[in-house]
Amino acid sequence: MNTALTIIGLSMLIFLVVFYLKRTIEKRKAKKIQEQLKESRHVTEREKIRVYLDKINDETRAKHK
């Protein structure tokens, strides 16, 4: 009887540990995806600014030729 309770207790403990680790890994993946998306947006804004500045530079050069 004692052995059966020990086995059941250990299997419940293993289940809880596996469930916790799986949940933690999923949270980390979601956080990483959010950070990549945020960085992607930032890079996109940089590109828009760069294109705008290039356009202004080209217009200014055209005026002074």
Secondary structure, DSSP 8 states (H G I E B T S, - for coil): -HHHHHHHHHHHHHHHHHHHHHHHHHHHHHHHHHHHHHHHHHHHHHHHHHHHHHHHHHHHHHHT-
